[in-house]
């Protein structure tokens, strides 16, 4: 099949920007490239052998497109300086990479080297999982707490997984902004309860409710500089009620930006717990 790899790459970039979910990409790829190859529009996408062959070709080149295939690298969700250092942002332990940086790769071979999981790069990313380890172990400790605090740590962990699923498998999920908002909200509420703030204060709409800025102001051991720093992470966050359908009018990169800022937010917030002071151990992968 005579397909220019760079043309394949350009189509994939468009599918990413259009937030096309993984299980739909093979079909969208075949639809886009079929007329260019055969100089006509496909009439029967279910029975045309050339069209079906294009879908198979796409899935061979991009395993993420295979139906039911969980990607080994989630791709398209964090930040990586491939030359100087590896910077890791994790959602439930998945190694991820910034879509904007990915799309700036100058050479198709550079893109392929990462996309098809270069083992050395993969291990380097895994070596930097400190953020995930801290949140994972802290939330596990928090779940053991009595009453509402334990419940909120558990729910925060669940929303971490929902955000992960939304970013990896279904870019068209309109509720993902609300999942991101709840991840930040549930985490800070768990931290506030951990620090002795009463439940009735958190449920008071005038004093807290779903308002992240008001929740930040309640942090008892944070000075004003620390509170201002936390507020910078949530600039532009839609209010809770509007967040449910906020993804409809926003590009995928905007969703990723909100998710990354929420990650940074929760990593700063959990520092105000006794769990954080226990310094969870580092996980080291032995290199060959």
PLY file of the C-alpha trace (Angstrom):
ply
format ascii 1.0
element vertex 288
property float x
property float y
property float z
element edge 287
property int vertex1
property int vertex2
end_header
0.00 0.00 0.00
1.66 3.19 -1.21
1.00 5.70 1.58
3.39 8.53 2.43
4.24 8.17 6.13
4.25 11.95 6.52
0.71 12.11 5.16
-0.28 9.46 7.68
1.28 11.59 10.41
-0.61 14.70 9.28
-3.93 12.87 9.36
-3.14 11.56 12.85
-2.41 15.10 14.06
-5.79 16.26 12.78
-7.56 13.36 14.50
-5.85 14.29 17.77
-6.85 17.94 17.47
-10.42 16.95 16.65
-10.55 14.85 19.85
-11.39 11.68 17.92
-11.46 8.76 20.36
-9.06 5.87 19.75
-11.69 3.34 18.72
-12.93 5.68 15.94
-9.59 6.70 14.48
-9.04 3.79 12.07
-12.39 4.52 10.42
-11.73 8.27 10.28
-8.26 7.66 8.81
-9.66 5.40 6.08
-12.36 7.96 5.25
-9.77 10.74 4.95
-7.20 8.95 2.79
-9.41 6.71 0.62
-10.29 9.40 -2.00
-6.61 10.37 -2.35
-5.57 6.79 -3.09
-8.45 5.66 -5.28
-9.66 8.99 -6.76
-13.21 8.31 -5.70
-15.37 8.34 -2.61
-15.96 5.07 -0.76
-19.56 3.94 -1.24
-19.61 0.94 1.11
-17.36 1.35 4.16
-18.46 -2.03 5.54
-17.90 -4.07 2.38
-15.18 -2.28 0.40
-11.98 -4.39 0.73
-9.72 -1.38 0.08
-11.44 0.60 2.82
-11.15 -2.30 5.27
-7.48 -2.74 4.33
-6.86 0.92 5.18
-8.33 0.38 8.64
-6.04 -2.62 9.17
-3.06 -0.58 7.95
-3.83 2.20 10.43
-4.13 -0.23 13.34
-0.79 -1.77 12.45
0.90 1.64 12.43
-0.93 3.01 15.47
-1.81 0.18 17.90
-3.83 2.65 20.01
-6.40 2.56 17.23
-7.04 -1.15 17.63
-10.46 -1.90 19.08
-10.19 -2.79 22.76
-6.41 -2.23 22.86
-5.18 -0.38 25.93
-2.21 1.77 24.81
1.09 0.89 26.45
1.93 4.55 26.59
-1.12 6.73 26.91
0.49 9.37 24.71
-0.78 12.91 24.32
-1.22 13.80 28.00
1.88 15.32 29.76
5.17 17.12 29.36
8.52 15.87 28.17
11.73 17.61 27.19
13.30 14.79 25.17
16.73 16.41 25.08
17.43 17.81 28.56
15.25 16.02 31.07
12.10 14.00 31.55
9.28 15.67 33.43
6.48 13.38 34.51
2.78 14.08 35.01
0.77 11.02 35.97
-2.86 10.06 36.14
-3.12 6.83 38.07
0.38 5.78 37.15
0.26 6.05 33.37
3.35 7.58 31.75
2.21 10.37 29.46
3.50 13.04 27.09
2.44 16.55 26.13
0.37 16.54 22.89
1.63 19.98 21.94
5.23 18.87 22.31
4.46 15.71 20.38
3.07 17.69 17.49
6.21 19.83 17.38
8.46 16.89 16.52
10.40 18.06 13.47
11.15 14.68 11.95
8.82 11.74 11.39
11.52 9.31 12.55
11.71 11.18 15.87
7.95 10.82 16.25
8.07 7.11 15.38
10.88 6.46 17.86
8.66 7.63 20.69
5.28 6.55 19.40
6.30 2.93 19.04
7.63 2.93 22.59
11.38 3.23 22.55
12.28 1.18 25.65
14.95 3.57 26.86
12.59 6.56 26.76
9.86 4.50 28.39
12.14 3.52 31.29
13.34 7.10 31.74
9.75 8.25 32.14
8.98 5.46 34.59
12.00 6.50 36.68
10.30 9.84 37.36
7.04 8.64 38.87
7.53 10.48 42.17
4.35 12.51 41.72
2.18 9.48 41.21
3.81 7.53 44.03
3.21 10.37 46.47
-0.43 10.82 45.56
-1.04 7.08 45.35
0.41 6.28 48.77
-1.07 9.36 50.42
-4.55 8.56 49.10
-4.18 4.95 50.29
-3.32 6.21 53.77
-6.12 8.76 53.62
-8.69 6.10 52.75
-8.04 4.56 56.17
-9.11 7.77 57.93
-12.42 7.74 59.77
-15.63 9.33 58.57
-15.90 11.67 55.62
-12.15 12.17 55.22
-11.62 8.53 54.29
-14.57 8.66 51.91
-13.24 11.76 50.15
-9.76 10.27 49.66
-11.41 7.24 48.11
-13.59 9.39 45.84
-10.61 11.54 44.83
-8.81 8.37 43.76
-11.87 7.32 41.75
-11.97 10.66 39.95
-8.26 10.36 39.21
-9.12 7.16 37.36
-12.07 8.81 35.59
-9.82 11.61 34.36
-7.27 9.04 33.22
-9.91 7.09 31.33
-11.34 10.22 29.76
-7.98 11.43 28.50
-6.79 8.06 27.24
-9.89 6.48 25.75
-12.56 9.03 25.04
-11.52 12.54 24.09
-15.16 13.27 23.21
-16.32 12.81 26.81
-18.15 16.06 27.60
-18.07 15.53 31.37
-14.29 15.36 31.66
-14.00 18.96 32.92
-16.32 18.09 35.79
-14.19 15.03 36.57
-11.09 17.26 36.64
-12.87 19.81 38.84
-14.00 17.09 41.26
-10.50 15.61 41.41
-9.17 18.96 42.64
-12.18 19.65 44.88
-12.33 16.27 46.61
-8.59 16.28 47.26
-8.54 19.69 48.93
-11.67 18.86 50.96
-10.01 15.66 52.20
-6.94 17.70 53.16
-9.10 20.27 54.98
-10.87 17.57 56.99
-7.46 16.06 57.74
-6.49 19.43 59.22
-9.54 19.75 61.44
-11.87 21.88 59.32
-15.46 20.92 60.17
-17.65 19.12 57.66
-20.45 21.68 58.06
-18.09 24.43 56.87
-17.22 22.51 53.70
-20.90 21.94 52.89
-21.78 25.62 53.44
-22.16 27.13 49.94
-21.28 30.61 51.17
-18.06 29.51 52.86
-16.93 26.68 50.56
-19.23 24.42 48.53
-17.73 23.69 45.10
-15.73 26.95 45.06
-12.03 26.05 44.79
-10.83 29.55 45.71
-12.87 29.55 48.91
-11.59 26.08 49.76
-8.00 27.28 49.31
-8.66 30.14 51.74
-9.65 27.59 54.40
-6.23 25.88 54.44
-5.13 26.50 58.05
-1.38 26.10 57.67
-0.95 27.87 54.32
0.25 31.46 54.25
-1.11 34.00 51.76
1.78 33.44 49.34
1.07 29.70 49.26
-2.65 30.31 48.79
-2.00 32.71 45.90
0.26 30.10 44.31
-2.48 27.47 44.54
-5.04 29.83 43.01
-2.86 30.27 39.93
-3.35 26.61 39.05
-7.12 27.01 38.83
-7.30 30.26 36.84
-9.99 29.88 34.18
-11.54 26.75 35.69
-15.28 26.75 34.90
-17.56 26.77 37.92
-18.82 23.38 38.96
-22.28 23.62 37.37
-20.94 24.75 33.99
-18.06 22.27 34.00
-20.37 19.38 33.08
-20.66 20.49 29.43
-17.56 22.68 29.19
-15.70 20.23 26.93
-18.21 20.66 24.10
-16.73 24.00 23.04
-13.08 23.35 23.91
-10.16 21.76 22.10
-8.40 18.68 23.42
-5.27 20.66 24.29
-7.36 22.86 26.58
-8.67 19.77 28.34
-5.10 18.54 28.77
-4.03 21.93 30.14
-6.77 21.82 32.79
-5.84 18.25 33.71
-2.17 19.09 34.11
-2.91 22.15 36.24
-5.24 20.05 38.40
-2.41 17.54 38.81
-0.03 20.28 39.92
-2.72 21.66 42.23
-3.34 18.38 44.05
0.39 17.69 44.36
0.79 21.01 46.21
-2.35 20.56 48.31
-1.37 17.12 49.64
1.78 18.64 51.13
-0.51 19.94 53.90
-1.00 16.43 55.30
0.88 14.33 57.82
0.88 11.55 55.24
3.14 13.59 52.98
5.74 14.03 55.70
6.24 10.27 55.88
8.28 10.43 52.65
7.12 7.42 50.61
10.02 5.39 49.17
11.31 5.94 45.65
10.73 3.24 43.09
13.79 2.50 40.98
13.82 0.46 37.80
17.12 -1.32 37.20
18.68 -0.36 33.92
20.46 -2.80 31.67
0 1
1 2
2 3
3 4
4 5
5 6
6 7
7 8
8 9
9 10
10 11
11 12
12 13
13 14
14 15
15 16
16 17
17 18
18 19
19 20
20 21
21 22
22 23
23 24
24 25
25 26
26 27
27 28
28 29
29 30
30 31
31 32
32 33
33 34
34 35
35 36
36 37
37 38
38 39
39 40
40 41
41 42
42 43
43 44
44 45
45 46
46 47
47 48
48 49
49 50
50 51
51 52
52 53
53 54
54 55
55 56
56 57
57 58
58 59
59 60
60 61
61 62
62 63
63 64
64 65
65 66
66 67
67 68
68 69
69 70
70 71
71 72
72 73
73 74
74 75
75 76
76 77
77 78
78 79
79 80
80 81
81 82
82 83
83 84
84 85
85 86
86 87
87 88
88 89
89 90
90 91
91 92
92 93
93 94
94 95
95 96
96 97
97 98
98 99
99 100
100 101
101 102
102 103
103 104
104 105
105 106
106 107
107 108
108 109
109 110
110 111
111 112
112 113
113 114
114 115
115 116
116 117
117 118
118 119
119 120
120 121
121 122
122 123
123 124
124 125
125 126
126 127
127 128
128 129
129 130
130 131
131 132
132 133
133 134
134 135
135 136
136 137
137 138
138 139
139 140
140 141
141 142
142 143
143 144
144 145
145 146
146 147
147 148
148 149
149 150
150 151
151 152
152 153
153 154
154 155
155 156
156 157
157 158
158 159
159 160
160 161
161 162
162 163
163 164
164 165
165 166
166 167
167 168
168 169
169 170
170 171
171 172
172 173
173 174
174 175
175 176
176 177
177 178
178 179
179 180
180 181
181 182
182 183
183 184
184 185
185 186
186 187
187 188
188 189
189 190
190 191
191 192
192 193
193 194
194 195
195 196
196 197
197 198
198 199
199 200
200 201
201 202
202 203
203 204
204 205
205 206
206 207
207 208
208 209
209 210
210 211
211 212
212 213
213 214
214 215
215 216
216 217
217 218
218 219
219 220
220 221
221 222
222 223
223 224
224 225
225 226
226 227
227 228
228 229
229 230
230 231
231 232
232 233
233 234
234 235
235 236
236 237
237 238
238 239
239 240
240 241
241 242
242 243
243 244
244 245
245 246
246 247
247 248
248 249
249 250
250 251
251 252
252 253
253 254
254 255
255 256
256 257
257 258
258 259
259 260
260 261
261 262
262 263
263 264
264 265
265 266
266 267
267 268
268 269
269 270
270 271
271 272
272 273
273 274
274 275
275 276
276 277
277 278
278 279
279 280
280 281
281 282
282 283
283 284
284 285
285 286
286 287
